[in-house]
Amino acid sequence: MKRFLLLSVLFTFLVSLNLLAQQPVDSDVAMADQMRADGKIWVVVGVIALIFAGIITYLIRLDSKLSKIEKELNIN
């Protein structure tokens, strides 16, 4: 078991060294810069926030409905 653990750690270490030796990727995205310059990035942020708010609202309502059904089943 110790040998397997040692080999796993060694393999992970060697793989991570290989990944760290790679050339850095150019993180300059022209589309994002253009959207920031035009002020449209806030529209994207707003839409994503609205979607997340809708999902959270849906999950809260679903949880309350399920709790109500569970209470009804426990009474009967």
mmCIF file of the N, C-alpha and C atoms, coordinates in Angstrom:
data_MODEL
# 
_entry.id   MODEL 
# 
loop_
_atom_site.group_PDB 
_atom_site.id 
_atom_site.type_symbol 
_atom_site.label_atom_id 
_atom_site.label_alt_id 
_atom_site.label_comp_id 
_atom_site.label_asym_id 
_atom_site.label_entity_id 
_atom_site.label_seq_id 
_atom_site.pdbx_PDB_ins_code 
_atom_site.Cartn_x 
_atom_site.Cartn_y 
_atom_site.Cartn_z 
_atom_site.occupancy 
_atom_site.B_iso_or_equiv 
_atom_site.pdbx_formal_charge 
_atom_site.auth_seq_id 
_atom_site.auth_comp_id 
_atom_site.auth_asym_id 
_atom_site.auth_atom_id 
_atom_site.pdbx_PDB_model_num 
ATOM 1   N N  . MET A 1 1  ? 0.828   -1.195 0.000   1.00 0.00 ? 1  MET A N  1 
ATOM 2   C CA . MET A 1 1  ? 0.000   0.000  0.000   1.00 0.00 ? 1  MET A CA 1 
ATOM 3   C C  . MET A 1 1  ? 0.871   1.256  0.000   1.00 0.00 ? 1  MET A C  1 
ATOM 4   N N  . LYS A 1 2  ? 1.938   1.225  0.803   1.00 0.00 ? 2  LYS A N  1 
ATOM 5   C CA . LYS A 1 2  ? 2.823   2.384  0.844   1.00 0.00 ? 2  LYS A CA 1 
ATOM 6   C C  . LYS A 1 2  ? 3.511   2.595  -0.500  1.00 0.00 ? 2  LYS A C  1 
ATOM 7   N N  . ARG A 1 3  ? 3.841   1.485  -1.156  1.00 0.00 ? 3  ARG A N  1 
ATOM 8   C CA . ARG A 1 3  ? 4.508   1.587  -2.447  1.00 0.00 ? 3  ARG A CA 1 
ATOM 9   C C  . ARG A 1 3  ? 3.571   2.221  -3.482  1.00 0.00 ? 3  ARG A C  1 
ATOM 10  N N  . PHE A 1 4  ? 2.304   1.805  -3.463  1.00 0.00 ? 4  PHE A N  1 
ATOM 11  C CA . PHE A 1 4  ? 1.316   2.370  -4.380  1.00 0.00 ? 4  PHE A CA 1 
ATOM 12  C C  . PHE A 1 4  ? 1.143   3.867  -4.129  1.00 0.00 ? 4  PHE A C  1 
ATOM 13  N N  . LEU A 1 5  ? 1.077   4.247  -2.856  1.00 0.00 ? 5  LEU A N  1 
ATOM 14  C CA . LEU A 1 5  ? 0.931   5.652  -2.507  1.00 0.00 ? 5  LEU A CA 1 
ATOM 15  C C  . LEU A 1 5  ? 2.153   6.448  -2.960  1.00 0.00 ? 5  LEU A C  1 
ATOM 16  N N  . LEU A 1 6  ? 3.333   5.892  -2.750  1.00 0.00 ? 6  LEU A N  1 
ATOM 17  C CA . LEU A 1 6  ? 4.556   6.563  -3.168  1.00 0.00 ? 6  LEU A CA 1 
ATOM 18  C C  . LEU A 1 6  ? 4.608   6.730  -4.686  1.00 0.00 ? 6  LEU A C  1 
ATOM 19  N N  . LEU A 1 7  ? 4.230   5.678  -5.409  1.00 0.00 ? 7  LEU A N  1 
ATOM 20  C CA . LEU A 1 7  ? 4.213   5.766  -6.867  1.00 0.00 ? 7  LEU A CA 1 
ATOM 21  C C  . LEU A 1 7  ? 3.177   6.776  -7.357  1.00 0.00 ? 7  LEU A C  1 
ATOM 22  N N  . SER A 1 8  ? 2.044   6.829  -6.696  1.00 0.00 ? 8  SER A N  1 
ATOM 23  C CA . SER A 1 8  ? 1.003   7.791  -7.079  1.00 0.00 ? 8  SER A CA 1 
ATOM 24  C C  . SER A 1 8  ? 1.479   9.223  -6.873  1.00 0.00 ? 8  SER A C  1 
ATOM 25  N N  . VAL A 1 9  ? 2.109   9.466  -5.737  1.00 0.00 ? 9  VAL A N  1 
ATOM 26  C CA . VAL A 1 9  ? 2.612   10.814 -5.452  1.00 0.00 ? 9  VAL A CA 1 
ATOM 27  C C  . VAL A 1 9  ? 3.719   11.183 -6.432  1.00 0.00 ? 9  VAL A C  1 
ATOM 28  N N  . LEU A 1 10 ? 4.606   10.241 -6.712  1.00 0.00 ? 10 LEU A N  1 
ATOM 29  C CA . LEU A 1 10 ? 5.695   10.492 -7.649  1.00 0.00 ? 10 LEU A CA 1 
ATOM 30  C C  . LEU A 1 10 ? 5.160   10.774 -9.053  1.00 0.00 ? 10 LEU A C  1 
ATOM 31  N N  . PHE A 1 11 ? 4.190   9.994  -9.490  1.00 0.00 ? 11 PHE A N  1 
ATOM 32  C CA . PHE A 1 11 ? 3.586   10.204 -10.808 1.00 0.00 ? 11 PHE A CA 1 
ATOM 33  C C  . PHE A 1 11 ? 2.919   11.578 -10.885 1.00 0.00 ? 11 PHE A C  1 
ATOM 34  N N  . THR A 1 12 ? 2.179   11.939 -9.855  1.00 0.00 ? 12 THR A N  1 
ATOM 35  C CA . THR A 1 12 ? 1.506   13.239 -9.829  1.00 0.00 ? 12 THR A CA 1 
ATOM 36  C C  . THR A 1 12 ? 2.522   14.375 -9.869  1.00 0.00 ? 12 THR A C  1 
ATOM 37  N N  . PHE A 1 13 ? 3.605   14.206 -9.121  1.00 0.00 ? 13 PHE A N  1 
ATOM 38  C CA . PHE A 1 13 ? 4.658   15.220 -9.094  1.00 0.00 ? 13 PHE A CA 1 
ATOM 39  C C  . PHE A 1 13 ? 5.296   15.382 -10.466 1.00 0.00 ? 13 PHE A C  1 
ATOM 40  N N  . LEU A 1 14 ? 5.584   14.267 -11.118 1.00 0.00 ? 14 LEU A N  1 
ATOM 41  C CA . LEU A 1 14 ? 6.217   14.333 -12.434 1.00 0.00 ? 14 LEU A CA 1 
ATOM 42  C C  . LEU A 1 14 ? 5.291   14.949 -13.478 1.00 0.00 ? 14 LEU A C  1 
ATOM 43  N N  . VAL A 1 15 ? 4.020   14.615 -13.410 1.00 0.00 ? 15 VAL A N  1 
ATOM 44  C CA . VAL A 1 15 ? 3.055   15.194 -14.351 1.00 0.00 ? 15 VAL A CA 1 
ATOM 45  C C  . VAL A 1 15 ? 2.926   16.695 -14.119 1.00 0.00 ? 15 VAL A C  1 
ATOM 46  N N  . SER A 1 16 ? 2.890   17.109 -12.863 1.00 0.00 ? 16 SER A N  1 
ATOM 47  C CA . SER A 1 16 ? 2.750   18.536 -12.579 1.00 0.00 ? 16 SER A CA 1 
ATOM 48  C C  . SER A 1 16 ? 3.997   19.306 -12.996 1.00 0.00 ? 16 SER A C  1 
ATOM 49  N N  . LEU A 1 17 ? 5.174   18.695 -12.873 1.00 0.00 ? 17 LEU A N  1 
ATOM 50  C CA . LEU A 1 17 ? 6.385   19.365 -13.346 1.00 0.00 ? 17 LEU A CA 1 
ATOM 51  C C  . LEU A 1 17 ? 6.327   19.581 -14.848 1.00 0.00 ? 17 LEU A C  1 
ATOM 52  N N  . ASN A 1 18 ? 5.825   18.597 -15.557 1.00 0.00 ? 18 ASN A N  1 
ATOM 53  C CA . ASN A 1 18 ? 5.698   18.725 -17.004 1.00 0.00 ? 18 ASN A CA 1 
ATOM 54  C C  . ASN A 1 18 ? 4.724   19.851 -17.358 1.00 0.00 ? 18 ASN A C  1 
ATOM 55  N N  . LEU A 1 19 ? 3.648   19.961 -16.619 1.00 0.00 ? 19 LEU A N  1 
ATOM 56  C CA . LEU A 1 19 ? 2.669   21.012 -16.901 1.00 0.00 ? 19 LEU A CA 1 
ATOM 57  C C  . LEU A 1 19 ? 3.215   22.393 -16.566 1.00 0.00 ? 19 LEU A C  1 
ATOM 58  N N  . LEU A 1 20 ? 4.023   22.476 -15.515 1.00 0.00 ? 20 LEU A N  1 
ATOM 59  C CA . LEU A 1 20 ? 4.587   23.767 -15.138 1.00 0.00 ? 20 LEU A CA 1 
ATOM 60  C C  . LEU A 1 20 ? 5.651   24.236 -16.124 1.00 0.00 ? 20 LEU A C  1 
ATOM 61  N N  . ALA A 1 21 ? 6.238   23.310 -16.862 1.00 0.00 ? 21 ALA A N  1 
ATOM 62  C CA . ALA A 1 21 ? 7.289   23.664 -17.811 1.00 0.00 ? 21 ALA A CA 1 
ATOM 63  C C  . ALA A 1 21 ? 6.729   24.194 -19.128 1.00 0.00 ? 21 ALA A C  1 
ATOM 64  N N  . GLN A 1 22 ? 5.432   24.150 -19.308 1.00 0.00 ? 22 GLN A N  1 
ATOM 65  C CA . GLN A 1 22 ? 4.820   24.600 -20.556 1.00 0.00 ? 22 GLN A CA 1 
ATOM 66  C C  . GLN A 1 22 ? 4.912   26.116 -20.669 1.00 0.00 ? 22 GLN A C  1 
ATOM 67  N N  . GLN A 1 23 ? 4.854   26.587 -21.884 1.00 0.00 ? 23 GLN A N  1 
ATOM 68  C CA . GLN A 1 23 ? 4.867   28.024 -22.133 1.00 0.00 ? 23 GLN A CA 1 
ATOM 69  C C  . GLN A 1 23 ? 3.550   28.626 -21.653 1.00 0.00 ? 23 GLN A C  1 
ATOM 70  N N  . PRO A 1 24 ? 3.581   29.803 -21.067 1.00 0.00 ? 24 PRO A N  1 
ATOM 71  C CA . PRO A 1 24 ? 2.328   30.419 -20.613 1.00 0.00 ? 24 PRO A CA 1 
ATOM 72  C C  . PRO A 1 24 ? 1.431   30.764 -21.800 1.00 0.00 ? 24 PRO A C  1 
ATOM 73  N N  . VAL A 1 25 ? 0.151   30.628 -21.588 1.00 0.00 ? 25 VAL A N  1 
ATOM 74  C CA . VAL A 1 25 ? -0.830  30.927 -22.624 1.00 0.00 ? 25 VAL A CA 1 
ATOM 75  C C  . VAL A 1 25 ? -1.126  32.421 -22.587 1.00 0.00 ? 25 VAL A C  1 
ATOM 76  N N  . ASP A 1 26 ? -1.252  33.013 -23.755 1.00 0.00 ? 26 ASP A N  1 
ATOM 77  C CA . ASP A 1 26 ? -1.581  34.431 -23.833 1.00 0.00 ? 26 ASP A CA 1 
ATOM 78  C C  . ASP A 1 26 ? -3.018  34.619 -23.366 1.00 0.00 ? 26 ASP A C  1 
ATOM 79  N N  . SER A 1 27 ? -3.189  35.286 -22.225 1.00 0.00 ? 27 SER A N  1 
ATOM 80  C CA . SER A 1 27 ? -4.521  35.442 -21.648 1.00 0.00 ? 27 SER A CA 1 
ATOM 81  C C  . SER A 1 27 ? -5.209  36.725 -22.115 1.00 0.00 ? 27 SER A C  1 
ATOM 82  N N  . ASP A 1 28 ? -4.654  37.375 -23.101 1.00 0.00 ? 28 ASP A N  1 
ATOM 83  C CA . ASP A 1 28 ? -5.244  38.593 -23.626 1.00 0.00 ? 28 ASP A CA 1 
ATOM 84  C C  . ASP A 1 28 ? -6.317  38.229 -24.649 1.00 0.00 ? 28 ASP A C  1 
ATOM 85  N N  . VAL A 1 29 ? -7.574  38.355 -24.247 1.00 0.00 ? 29 VAL A N  1 
ATOM 86  C CA . VAL A 1 29 ? -8.687  38.001 -25.124 1.00 0.00 ? 29 VAL A CA 1 
ATOM 87  C C  . VAL A 1 29 ? -9.254  39.291 -25.708 1.00 0.00 ? 29 VAL A C  1 
ATOM 88  N N  . ALA A 1 30 ? -9.211  39.395 -27.015 1.00 0.00 ? 30 ALA A N  1 
ATOM 89  C CA . ALA A 1 30 ? -9.635  40.624 -27.688 1.00 0.00 ? 30 ALA A CA 1 
ATOM 90  C C  . ALA A 1 30 ? -11.123 40.896 -27.489 1.00 0.00 ? 30 ALA A C  1 
ATOM 91  N N  . MET A 1 31 ? -11.941 39.835 -27.504 1.00 0.00 ? 31 MET A N  1 
ATOM 92  C CA . MET A 1 31 ? -13.380 40.021 -27.356 1.00 0.00 ? 31 MET A CA 1 
ATOM 93  C C  . MET A 1 31 ? -13.704 40.615 -25.983 1.00 0.00 ? 31 MET A C  1 
ATOM 94  N N  . ALA A 1 32 ? -13.061 40.104 -24.936 1.00 0.00 ? 32 ALA A N  1 
ATOM 95  C CA . ALA A 1 32 ? -13.330 40.612 -23.593 1.00 0.00 ? 32 ALA A CA 1 
ATOM 96  C C  . ALA A 1 32 ? -12.875 42.059 -23.459 1.00 0.00 ? 32 ALA A C  1 
ATOM 97  N N  . ASP A 1 33 ? -11.731 42.378 -24.044 1.00 0.00 ? 33 ASP A N  1 
ATOM 98  C CA . ASP A 1 33 ? -11.255 43.767 -23.994 1.00 0.00 ? 33 ASP A CA 1 
ATOM 99  C C  . ASP A 1 33 ? -12.215 44.706 -24.717 1.00 0.00 ? 33 ASP A C  1 
ATOM 100 N N  . GLN A 1 34 ? -12.722 44.276 -25.858 1.00 0.00 ? 34 GLN A N  1 
ATOM 101 C CA . GLN A 1 34 ? -13.663 45.106 -26.614 1.00 0.00 ? 34 GLN A CA 1 
ATOM 102 C C  . GLN A 1 34 ? -14.962 45.296 -25.833 1.00 0.00 ? 34 GLN A C  1 
ATOM 103 N N  . MET A 1 35 ? -15.434 44.227 -25.182 1.00 0.00 ? 35 MET A N  1 
ATOM 104 C CA . MET A 1 35 ? -16.680 44.340 -24.411 1.00 0.00 ? 35 MET A CA 1 
ATOM 105 C C  . MET A 1 35 ? -16.483 45.247 -23.206 1.00 0.00 ? 35 MET A C  1 
ATOM 106 N N  . ARG A 1 36 ? -15.304 45.176 -22.574 1.00 0.00 ? 36 ARG A N  1 
ATOM 107 C CA . ARG A 1 36 ? -15.015 46.078 -21.462 1.00 0.00 ? 36 ARG A CA 1 
ATOM 108 C C  . ARG A 1 36 ? -14.965 47.528 -21.949 1.00 0.00 ? 36 ARG A C  1 
ATOM 109 N N  . ALA A 1 37 ? -14.355 47.735 -23.086 1.00 0.00 ? 37 ALA A N  1 
ATOM 110 C CA . ALA A 1 37 ? -14.231 49.094 -23.624 1.00 0.00 ? 37 ALA A CA 1 
ATOM 111 C C  . ALA A 1 37 ? -15.599 49.675 -23.974 1.00 0.00 ? 37 ALA A C  1 
ATOM 112 N N  . ASP A 1 38 ? -16.488 48.853 -24.497 1.00 0.00 ? 38 ASP A N  1 
ATOM 113 C CA . ASP A 1 38 ? -17.826 49.322 -24.867 1.00 0.00 ? 38 ASP A CA 1 
ATOM 114 C C  . ASP A 1 38 ? -18.777 49.395 -23.679 1.00 0.00 ? 38 ASP A C  1 
ATOM 115 N N  . GLY A 1 39 ? -18.390 48.840 -22.545 1.00 0.00 ? 39 GLY A N  1 
ATOM 116 C CA . GLY A 1 39 ? -19.257 48.825 -21.377 1.00 0.00 ? 39 GLY A CA 1 
ATOM 117 C C  . GLY A 1 39 ? -20.282 47.710 -21.416 1.00 0.00 ? 39 GLY A C  1 
ATOM 118 N N  . LYS A 1 40 ? -20.179 46.818 -22.388 1.00 0.00 ? 40 LYS A N  1 
ATOM 119 C CA . LYS A 1 40 ? -21.149 45.734 -22.516 1.00 0.00 ? 40 LYS A CA 1 
ATOM 120 C C  . LYS A 1 40 ? -20.865 44.579 -21.568 1.00 0.00 ? 40 LYS A C  1 
ATOM 121 N N  . ILE A 1 41 ? -19.703 44.586 -20.947 1.00 0.00 ? 41 ILE A N  1 
ATOM 122 C CA . ILE A 1 41 ? -19.372 43.501 -20.029 1.00 0.00 ? 41 ILE A CA 1 
ATOM 123 C C  . ILE A 1 41 ? -20.357 43.492 -18.861 1.00 0.00 ? 41 ILE A C  1 
ATOM 124 N N  . TRP A 1 42 ? -20.872 44.673 -18.504 1.00 0.00 ? 42 TRP A N  1 
ATOM 125 C CA . TRP A 1 42 ? -21.835 44.747 -17.405 1.00 0.00 ? 42 TRP A CA 1 
ATOM 126 C C  . TRP A 1 42 ? -23.176 44.134 -17.797 1.00 0.00 ? 42 TRP A C  1 
ATOM 127 N N  . VAL A 1 43 ? -23.493 44.162 -19.072 1.00 0.00 ? 43 VAL A N  1 
ATOM 128 C CA . VAL A 1 43 ? -24.704 43.487 -19.543 1.00 0.00 ? 43 VAL A CA 1 
ATOM 129 C C  . VAL A 1 43 ? -24.547 41.984 -19.364 1.00 0.00 ? 43 VAL A C  1 
ATOM 130 N N  . VAL A 1 44 ? -23.374 41.470 -19.708 1.00 0.00 ? 44 VAL A N  1 
ATOM 131 C CA . VAL A 1 44 ? -23.107 40.039 -19.545 1.00 0.00 ? 44 VAL A CA 1 
ATOM 132 C C  . VAL A 1 44 ? -23.164 39.661 -18.071 1.00 0.00 ? 44 VAL A C  1 
ATOM 133 N N  . VAL A 1 45 ? -22.532 40.464 -17.220 1.00 0.00 ? 45 VAL A N  1 
ATOM 134 C CA . VAL A 1 45 ? -22.547 40.195 -15.777 1.00 0.00 ? 45 VAL A CA 1 
ATOM 135 C C  . VAL A 1 45 ? -23.977 40.244 -15.250 1.00 0.00 ? 45 VAL A C  1 
ATOM 136 N N  . GLY A 1 46 ? -24.756 41.206 -15.702 1.00 0.00 ? 46 GLY A N  1 
ATOM 137 C CA . GLY A 1 46 ? -26.146 41.312 -15.260 1.00 0.00 ? 46 GLY A CA 1 
ATOM 138 C C  . GLY A 1 46 ? -26.989 40.126 -15.680 1.00 0.00 ? 46 GLY A C  1 
ATOM 139 N N  . VAL A 1 47 ? -26.821 39.672 -16.907 1.00 0.00 ? 47 VAL A N  1 
ATOM 140 C CA . VAL A 1 47 ? -27.586 38.517 -17.391 1.00 0.00 ? 47 VAL A CA 1 
ATOM 141 C C  . VAL A 1 47 ? -27.214 37.267 -16.608 1.00 0.00 ? 47 VAL A C  1 
ATOM 142 N N  . ILE A 1 48 ? -25.925 37.065 -16.367 1.00 0.00 ? 48 ILE A N  1 
ATOM 143 C CA . ILE A 1 48 ? -25.493 35.895 -15.590 1.00 0.00 ? 48 ILE A CA 1 
ATOM 144 C C  . ILE A 1 48 ? -26.036 35.973 -14.171 1.00 0.00 ? 48 ILE A C  1 
ATOM 145 N N  . ALA A 1 49 ? -25.999 37.164 -13.557 1.00 0.00 ? 49 ALA A N  1 
ATOM 146 C CA . ALA A 1 49 ? -26.542 37.328 -12.208 1.00 0.00 ? 49 ALA A CA 1 
ATOM 147 C C  . ALA A 1 49 ? -28.039 37.058 -12.188 1.00 0.00 ? 49 ALA A C  1 
ATOM 148 N N  . LEU A 1 50 ? -28.745 37.509 -13.213 1.00 0.00 ? 50 LEU A N  1 
ATOM 149 C CA . LEU A 1 50 ? -30.184 37.269 -13.301 1.00 0.00 ? 50 LEU A CA 1 
ATOM 150 C C  . LEU A 1 50 ? -30.490 35.781 -13.438 1.00 0.00 ? 50 LEU A C  1 
ATOM 151 N N  . ILE A 1 51 ? -29.710 35.081 -14.228 1.00 0.00 ? 51 ILE A N  1 
ATOM 152 C CA . ILE A 1 51 ? -29.906 33.637 -14.387 1.00 0.00 ? 51 ILE A CA 1 
ATOM 153 C C  . ILE A 1 51 ? -29.668 32.920 -13.063 1.00 0.00 ? 51 ILE A C  1 
ATOM 154 N N  . PHE A 1 52 ? -28.578 33.272 -12.370 1.00 0.00 ? 52 PHE A N  1 
ATOM 155 C CA . PHE A 1 52 ? -28.302 32.641 -11.077 1.00 0.00 ? 52 PHE A CA 1 
ATOM 156 C C  . PHE A 1 52 ? -29.392 32.956 -10.058 1.00 0.00 ? 52 PHE A C  1 
ATOM 157 N N  . ALA A 1 53 ? -29.884 34.191 -10.056 1.00 0.00 ? 53 ALA A N  1 
ATOM 158 C CA . ALA A 1 53 ? -30.959 34.558 -9.131  1.00 0.00 ? 53 ALA A CA 1 
ATOM 159 C C  . ALA A 1 53 ? -32.218 33.748 -9.428  1.00 0.00 ? 53 ALA A C  1 
ATOM 160 N N  . GLY A 1 54 ? -32.516 33.547 -10.708 1.00 0.00 ? 54 GLY A N  1 
ATOM 161 C CA . GLY A 1 54 ? -33.674 32.731 -11.073 1.00 0.00 ? 54 GLY A CA 1 
ATOM 162 C C  . GLY A 1 54 ? -33.519 31.286 -10.634 1.00 0.00 ? 54 GLY A C  1 
ATOM 163 N N  . ILE A 1 55 ? -32.335 30.735 -10.808 1.00 0.00 ? 55 ILE A N  1 
ATOM 164 C CA . ILE A 1 55 ? -32.095 29.350 -10.381 1.00 0.00 ? 55 ILE A CA 1 
ATOM 165 C C  . ILE A 1 55 ? -32.221 29.226 -8.873  1.00 0.00 ? 55 ILE A C  1 
ATOM 166 N N  . ILE A 1 56 ? -31.666 30.175 -8.129  1.00 0.00 ? 56 ILE A N  1 
ATOM 167 C CA . ILE A 1 56 ? -31.750 30.128 -6.665  1.00 0.00 ? 56 ILE A CA 1 
ATOM 168 C C  . ILE A 1 56 ? -33.194 30.264 -6.211  1.00 0.00 ? 56 ILE A C  1 
ATOM 169 N N  . THR A 1 57 ? -33.950 31.178 -6.828  1.00 0.00 ? 57 THR A N  1 
ATOM 170 C CA . THR A 1 57 ? -35.367 31.333 -6.482  1.00 0.00 ? 57 THR A CA 1 
ATOM 171 C C  . THR A 1 57 ? -36.138 30.051 -6.757  1.00 0.00 ? 57 THR A C  1 
ATOM 172 N N  . TYR A 1 58 ? -35.871 29.437 -7.895  1.00 0.00 ? 58 TYR A N  1 
ATOM 173 C CA . TYR A 1 58 ? -36.535 28.182 -8.243  1.00 0.00 ? 58 TYR A CA 1 
ATOM 174 C C  . TYR A 1 58 ? -36.218 27.095 -7.220  1.00 0.00 ? 58 TYR A C  1 
ATOM 175 N N  . LEU A 1 59 ? -34.965 26.982 -6.825  1.00 0.00 ? 59 LEU A N  1 
ATOM 176 C CA . LEU A 1 59 ? -34.582 25.947 -5.861  1.00 0.00 ? 59 LEU A CA 1 
ATOM 177 C C  . LEU A 1 59 ? -35.204 26.190 -4.490  1.00 0.00 ? 59 LEU A C  1 
ATOM 178 N N  . ILE A 1 60 ? -35.294 27.444 -4.075  1.00 0.00 ? 60 ILE A N  1 
ATOM 179 C CA . ILE A 1 60 ? -35.914 27.755 -2.781  1.00 0.00 ? 60 ILE A CA 1 
ATOM 180 C C  . ILE A 1 60 ? -37.399 27.417 -2.814  1.00 0.00 ? 60 ILE A C  1 
ATOM 181 N N  . ARG A 1 61 ? -38.092 27.789 -3.888  1.00 0.00 ? 61 ARG A N  1 
ATOM 182 C CA . ARG A 1 61 ? -39.523 27.470 -3.999  1.00 0.00 ? 61 ARG A CA 1 
ATOM 183 C C  . ARG A 1 61 ? -39.748 25.968 -4.066  1.00 0.00 ? 61 ARG A C  1 
ATOM 184 N N  . LEU A 1 62 ? -38.888 25.267 -4.798  1.00 0.00 ? 62 LEU A N  1 
ATOM 185 C CA . LEU A 1 62 ? -38.997 23.817 -4.900  1.00 0.00 ? 62 LEU A CA 1 
ATOM 186 C C  . LEU A 1 62 ? -38.782 23.158 -3.544  1.00 0.00 ? 62 LEU A C  1 
ATOM 187 N N  . ASP A 1 63 ? -37.820 23.668 -2.781  1.00 0.00 ? 63 ASP A N  1 
ATOM 188 C CA . ASP A 1 63 ? -37.561 23.122 -1.452  1.00 0.00 ? 63 ASP A CA 1 
ATOM 189 C C  . ASP A 1 63 ? -38.753 23.334 -0.528  1.00 0.00 ? 63 ASP A C  1 
ATOM 190 N N  . SER A 1 64 ? -39.363 24.509 -0.604  1.00 0.00 ? 64 SER A N  1 
ATOM 191 C CA . SER A 1 64 ? -40.516 24.758 0.267   1.00 0.00 ? 64 SER A CA 1 
ATOM 192 C C  . SER A 1 64 ? -41.702 23.877 -0.125  1.00 0.00 ? 64 SER A C  1 
ATOM 193 N N  . LYS A 1 65 ? -41.902 23.661 -1.419  1.00 0.00 ? 65 LYS A N  1 
ATOM 194 C CA . LYS A 1 65 ? -42.986 22.780 -1.858  1.00 0.00 ? 65 LYS A CA 1 
ATOM 195 C C  . LYS A 1 65 ? -42.733 21.342 -1.420  1.00 0.00 ? 65 LYS A C  1 
ATOM 196 N N  . LEU A 1 66 ? -41.489 20.894 -1.547  1.00 0.00 ? 66 LEU A N  1 
ATOM 197 C CA . LEU A 1 66 ? -41.166 19.530 -1.118  1.00 0.00 ? 66 LEU A CA 1 
ATOM 198 C C  . LEU A 1 66 ? -41.307 19.371 0.388   1.00 0.00 ? 66 LEU A C  1 
ATOM 199 N N  . SER A 1 67 ? -40.928 20.392 1.142   1.00 0.00 ? 67 SER A N  1 
ATOM 200 C CA . SER A 1 67 ? -41.095 20.337 2.597   1.00 0.00 ? 67 SER A CA 1 
ATOM 201 C C  . SER A 1 67 ? -42.568 20.233 2.964   1.00 0.00 ? 67 SER A C  1 
ATOM 202 N N  . LYS A 1 68 ? -43.411 20.978 2.255   1.00 0.00 ? 68 LYS A N  1 
ATOM 203 C CA . LYS A 1 68 ? -44.853 20.934 2.504   1.00 0.00 ? 68 LYS A CA 1 
ATOM 204 C C  . LYS A 1 68 ? -45.401 19.540 2.208   1.00 0.00 ? 68 LYS A C  1 
ATOM 205 N N  . ILE A 1 69 ? -44.976 18.935 1.103   1.00 0.00 ? 69 ILE A N  1 
ATOM 206 C CA . ILE A 1 69 ? -45.429 17.583 0.745   1.00 0.00 ? 69 ILE A CA 1 
ATOM 207 C C  . ILE A 1 69 ? -44.935 16.565 1.763   1.00 0.00 ? 69 ILE A C  1 
ATOM 208 N N  . GLU A 1 70 ? -43.687 16.711 2.228   1.00 0.00 ? 70 GLU A N  1 
ATOM 209 C CA . GLU A 1 70 ? -43.151 15.787 3.229   1.00 0.00 ? 70 GLU A CA 1 
ATOM 210 C C  . GLU A 1 70 ? -43.933 15.877 4.528   1.00 0.00 ? 70 GLU A C  1 
ATOM 211 N N  . LYS A 1 71 ? -44.303 17.088 4.936   1.00 0.00 ? 71 LYS A N  1 
ATOM 212 C CA . LYS A 1 71 ? -45.087 17.250 6.157   1.00 0.00 ? 71 LYS A CA 1 
ATOM 213 C C  . LYS A 1 71 ? -46.453 16.592 6.013   1.00 0.00 ? 71 LYS A C  1 
ATOM 214 N N  . GLU A 1 72 ? -47.078 16.747 4.836   1.00 0.00 ? 72 GLU A N  1 
ATOM 215 C CA . GLU A 1 72 ? -48.380 16.121 4.610   1.00 0.00 ? 72 GLU A CA 1 
ATOM 216 C C  . GLU A 1 72 ? -48.273 14.604 4.641   1.00 0.00 ? 72 GLU A C  1 
ATOM 217 N N  . LEU A 1 73 ? -47.213 14.057 4.107   1.00 0.00 ? 73 LEU A N  1 
ATOM 218 C CA . LEU A 1 73 ? -47.033 12.604 4.106   1.00 0.00 ? 73 LEU A CA 1 
ATOM 219 C C  . LEU A 1 73 ? -46.752 12.072 5.506   1.00 0.00 ? 73 LEU A C  1 
ATOM 220 N N  . ASN A 1 74 ? -46.041 12.843 6.318   1.00 0.00 ? 74 ASN A N  1 
ATOM 221 C CA . ASN A 1 74 ? -45.737 12.403 7.680   1.00 0.00 ? 74 ASN A CA 1 
ATOM 222 C C  . ASN A 1 74 ? -46.964 12.444 8.573   1.00 0.00 ? 74 ASN A C  1 
ATOM 223 N N  . ILE A 1 75 ? -47.900 13.340 8.300   1.00 0.00 ? 75 ILE A N  1 
ATOM 224 C CA . ILE A 1 75 ? -49.124 13.436 9.104   1.00 0.00 ? 75 ILE A CA 1 
ATOM 225 C C  . ILE A 1 75 ? -50.012 12.230 8.836   1.00 0.00 ? 75 ILE A C  1 
ATOM 226 N N  . ASN A 1 76 ? -50.123 11.816 7.598   1.00 0.00 ? 76 ASN A N  1 
ATOM 227 C CA . ASN A 1 76 ? -50.999 10.698 7.236   1.00 0.00 ? 76 ASN A CA 1 
ATOM 228 C C  . ASN A 1 76 ? -50.326 9.430  7.492   1.00 0.00 ? 76 ASN A C  1 
# 
